[in-house]
Amino acid sequence: MDLVNHLNDRLLFAVPKKGRLNEACLDLLKGSDIQFHRHSRLDIALCINLPIALIFLPAADIPRFVGEGRVDLGITGHDQVRESQLSTGVEQLLDLGFGRCKLQVQVPEKGEIQDPSQLVGKNIVTSFTNLTKTFFEDLEKKKEAETGQTGIVGSTKIKYVGGSVEAACALGVADGIVDLVESGETMKAAGLHDIATVLETSAVLIKSTHPSHPTLIPIITSRIRGVINAKKYVLCTYNVERTKLPHVTTITPGKRAPTVTQLEGEVGWVAVSVMVEKKQIASVMDQLEEAGASDILVVQLANSRSAN
C-alpha cells in the first residue's frame, strides 16, 4: 500500500519498530501527548488527538524514507543518518539525548593489532559499510602518502553482516570489526577491545526537506524539545540574603538567568527560582547550602517550553 496517497491528510512520522531506540521513542511520544493505539502486528498507528500517522520502520530505513519524502518526520540514530549518505533531503532538528553509544573499531584483545592502520588491507566485518569504508579510505590514503606505494586505497575488504558482528573475529571471518558499543560488555565477553572510534551517536529527530505538512512540524518539534528539557532539568528554588546574590547566581546561572523576587516581610532576603541540570543538582545544593542559601527545594518537571 502507498502510505503517502492513502494517508495524505496526515503527517507521517517514522519511529523505530524495535531495537535499542524503540522504548525511549514511545516514552517521548507519550510525554509529547502524541496519543495513538497500535493494533498488534500493524506497523501503522493513527494518532487520536493530532493529524499524524506513526509508521513503525527499522531504524536503518528511516533516513531513506525521510530523505525520499515518503515520510515527513523520523526518529533514528545519528549513525543511521550518516550511514545513509543522504546529504540532501534530510534535515536534523534535534539531538534527543538518548541511545548514546559509539561506533568503534574492535579487534581481538590478545591479538597483535593495536592500531587501526594495521587493519589496512585486511578483512573488516560491519553493519555500517559506508561509514567503515570512509574511515578506512582515509587510513589507506595516509598510508599511501607515507610509504609512496600505490594500490593501497581500496585494498581493505569490508564485508556486511546484519547482526552478531562481534562473532566475526572468533569465526575467522574478520581481522577486525566495526560495530556500535554502549557499555562494552558484549565486546569484552567476545574477547574484543576498541582501538578507534569512528563516530559518537545518539537518537535524533529528522525531517524531510520537502514535508507534506510543514505547519505541524514546528509544533511537534517544540513538544519533543520540551519533554527532552524537562528530563534534563529540574526547578530549584531557595531563599538567600540579597548581599549573597552575586555569589549564589554563579552557582545557579540558569538557562538564561535566575528569577529573583523580594521575600514579603523579610528585609534583605530574596527568593531565587532557577533551572538546573538534573545530573548536577546534588552538587549544586551542597554549594548553595555552603554559600548561605536556605529552604532549598527541587521540583521535577513534567514538561516545558523554552527557546532553542
C-alpha positions in Angstrom: 0.0 0.0 0.0 1.2 3.5 -0.9 1.1 5.2 2.5 1.5 8.7 1.3 -1.5 8.6 -1.0 -3.7 6.7 1.5 -2.8 9.0 4.4 -2.4 12.3 2.6 -4.4 14.2 5.2 -1.9 13.2 8.0 1.7 14.0 8.7 3.7 10.7 8.5 6.1 10.2 11.5 8.5 7.3 11.3 9.7 5.7 14.6 11.9 2.6 15.2 9.7 -0.5 15.3 12.1 -2.4 17.6 15.7 -2.3 19.0 17.6 0.0 21.4 15.7 3.2 20.5 12.1 1.8 20.4 11.1 2.1 24.1 12.6 5.5 24.6 10.8 6.8 21.5 7.5 5.6 22.8 8.1 7.3 26.1 9.0 10.5 24.2 5.8 10.4 22.2 3.7 9.8 25.4 5.4 12.8 27.1 4.7 14.9 23.9 0.9 14.0 24.2 1.0 12.2 20.8 -1.8 9.7 21.6 -2.2 6.6 19.5 -3.3 3.0 19.6 -1.2 0.4 17.7 -3.0 -2.7 16.7 -0.9 -5.9 17.0 1.2 -6.8 14.0 0.4 -3.5 12.3 3.2 -1.0 11.5 0.8 1.9 11.1 -0.9 3.7 14.0 -3.2 6.7 13.6 -3.0 9.4 16.3 -6.2 10.1 18.2 -5.6 13.8 19.0 -3.4 15.0 16.1 -3.5 14.6 12.3 -0.5 12.3 12.5 0.1 8.7 11.4 3.0 6.8 13.1 4.9 4.5 10.8 7.0 1.8 12.5 10.1 1.0 10.5 13.6 -0.4 11.0 15.8 2.4 12.3 18.2 1.9 9.4 15.4 2.5 6.8 14.1 5.7 8.4 16.7 8.1 6.9 15.9 6.9 3.4 12.1 7.2 3.8 12.6 10.7 5.2 15.1 11.7 2.5 12.9 10.5 -0.3 9.9 12.4 1.1 7.9 9.3 1.8 7.5 10.4 5.5 7.8 13.9 7.0 9.5 13.2 10.3 11.6 10.4 11.8 13.5 9.4 14.9 16.6 7.3 14.3 20.2 7.1 15.3 22.7 9.8 14.0 24.8 6.8 12.9 22.0 5.7 10.6 21.7 9.2 9.1 25.4 9.3 8.4 25.4 5.7 7.0 22.6 6.5 4.6 24.8 9.2 2.9 21.8 11.3 2.2 23.4 14.8 2.1 20.2 16.3 0.7 16.6 15.6 1.6 17.2 15.1 5.3 17.5 17.9 8.0 18.4 17.1 11.6 16.2 19.0 14.0 17.1 17.8 17.5 19.6 15.6 19.3 17.3 13.7 21.6 19.9 12.7 24.1 19.2 9.0 24.5 20.6 5.9 22.8 24.1 7.3 23.2 26.9 4.9 22.0 30.0 4.8 19.9 30.7 3.2 16.5 34.1 1.6 17.2 36.8 -0.5 15.6 37.2 -3.6 17.6 39.9 -6.3 17.4 40.9 -9.4 19.4 42.3 -8.3 22.8 45.1 -10.8 22.7 46.0 -10.2 19.0 48.9 -8.2 17.5 46.8 -5.4 16.0 46.6 -2.4 18.3 46.2 0.4 15.8 43.5 0.8 13.1 46.2 1.5 10.5 47.3 -2.2 10.9 43.9 -3.3 9.6 44.5 -1.6 6.2 44.3 -4.3 3.5 42.7 -6.8 5.9 39.2 -8.1 6.4 36.6 -6.0 8.3 33.1 -7.1 9.1 30.4 -4.5 10.0 26.7 -3.5 9.6 27.9 0.1 8.7 29.7 -0.4 5.4 29.6 3.2 4.2 31.0 4.7 7.4 33.6 1.9 7.6 34.7 2.4 4.0 35.1 6.1 4.5 37.1 5.6 7.7 39.5 3.1 6.1 39.8 5.0 2.9 41.3 7.9 5.0 43.8 5.4 6.6 44.6 4.0 3.2 45.3 7.4 1.6 47.5 8.3 4.6 49.5 5.0 4.3 50.0 5.6 0.5 51.3 9.1 1.2 53.7 7.8 4.0 55.0 4.8 2.0 54.9 6.1 -1.5 53.2 2.8 -2.5 50.2 2.7 -4.9 47.2 0.3 -4.8 46.7 0.6 -1.1 43.4 2.7 -1.5 40.6 0.2 -1.7 42.6 -2.8 -0.5 40.7 -3.2 2.8 37.9 -5.8 2.4 34.7 -4.6 4.1 32.0 -7.2 4.5 28.4 -6.7 5.5 26.6 -8.7 8.2 23.3 -7.8 9.7 23.9 -8.9 13.3 26.2 -10.7 15.8 29.1 -8.8 14.3 31.2 -9.5 17.4 31.4 -13.2 16.5 33.2 -12.5 13.2 36.7 -12.5 14.6 36.2 -15.7 16.6 34.9 -17.4 13.5 37.8 -16.4 11.4 35.7 -14.2 9.1 37.4 -10.9 10.0 40.6 -9.4 11.4 38.6 -6.6 13.0 35.0 -5.4 13.2 33.2 -2.0 13.3 30.1 -2.0 15.5 28.1 0.0 17.9 29.2 -0.2 21.5 27.3 1.0 24.6 28.8 -0.4 27.8 31.4 -2.6 26.0 30.4 -5.7 28.0 29.4 -7.7 24.9 32.7 -6.9 23.2 34.7 -7.9 26.3 32.7 -11.2 26.5 33.7 -11.8 22.9 37.4 -11.2 23.7 37.5 -7.8 21.8 38.6 -4.3 22.7 38.4 -1.0 20.9 41.3 0.7 19.1 39.5 3.6 17.4 36.1 5.4 17.5 34.6 6.1 14.1 31.6 8.0 15.3 29.7 9.0 18.5 26.0 8.8 18.1 22.6 9.2 19.8 19.0 9.3 18.7 18.0 12.3 16.6 14.8 13.9 15.2 15.0 14.4 11.5 12.6 15.9 8.9 12.2 15.8 5.1 13.3 19.0 3.4 10.1 18.7 1.4 7.4 17.8 4.1 3.8 17.4 3.1 2.6 19.1 6.3 5.2 21.8 7.2 2.9 23.7 9.6 2.7 20.8 12.0 6.4 20.1 12.2 7.3 23.1 14.5 4.5 22.1 16.9 5.8 18.5 17.2 9.4 19.7 17.4 8.6 22.1 20.2 6.7 19.4 22.2 9.6 17.0 21.9 12.1 19.6 22.8 10.0 20.4 25.9 10.0 16.8 27.0 13.8 16.5 26.5 14.4 19.6 28.5 12.1 18.5 31.3 14.0 15.3 31.6 17.3 17.1 31.6 16.5 19.9 34.1 14.8 20.4 37.5 13.5 23.6 39.0 15.5 24.7 42.0 14.2 27.3 44.4 15.8 28.8 47.5 16.0 31.8 49.8 19.1 33.9 50.3 20.3 37.2 51.6 20.4 39.8 48.8 24.1 40.6 49.6 24.9 37.0 48.7 23.0 37.0 45.5 26.0 37.8 43.2 27.8 34.7 44.5 24.9 32.2 44.5 23.9 33.1 41.0 27.3 32.0 39.8 26.4 28.6 41.3 23.0 28.6 39.6 23.1 30.8 36.5 20.1 29.1 34.9 19.4 28.5 31.2 19.0 32.3 30.7 19.0 33.9 34.1 17.5 33.2 37.6 14.2 34.6 38.6 14.7 36.8 41.7 11.8 38.1 43.9 11.7 40.0 47.2 10.6 38.0 50.2 7.5 39.6 51.8 8.3 40.8 55.3 11.9 39.7 55.1 14.1 42.8 54.6 17.3 42.0 52.7 16.1 38.5 51.6 15.1 37.2 48.2 13.7 34.1 46.7 15.5 32.6 43.7 14.0 30.2 41.1 16.2 28.6 38.5 16.6 25.6 36.2 19.5 23.3 37.0 20.7 20.2 35.1 19.4 17.2 36.9 22.8 15.4 36.9 24.3 18.4 38.8 21.6 19.1 41.3 23.1 17.3 44.3 26.4 19.2 44.0 24.6 22.5 43.4 22.5 22.0 46.5 25.7 21.4 48.6 27.3 24.6 47.2 24.2 26.7 47.8 23.9 25.5 51.4 27.6 26.3 52.0 27.1 29.7 50.4 24.3 30.5 52.9 21.1 29.7 51.0 18.2 28.2 52.9 14.8 26.5 52.2 16.3 24.8 49.1 13.7 22.9 47.2 13.9 20.8 44.0 10.8 20.3 41.7 10.7 17.7 39.0 9.5 19.0 35.6 6.8 17.1 33.6 7.1 19.3 30.5 8.4 22.6 29.4 8.6 25.2 26.6 11.7 27.3 26.1 13.9 28.9 23.4 16.1 26.7 21.3 
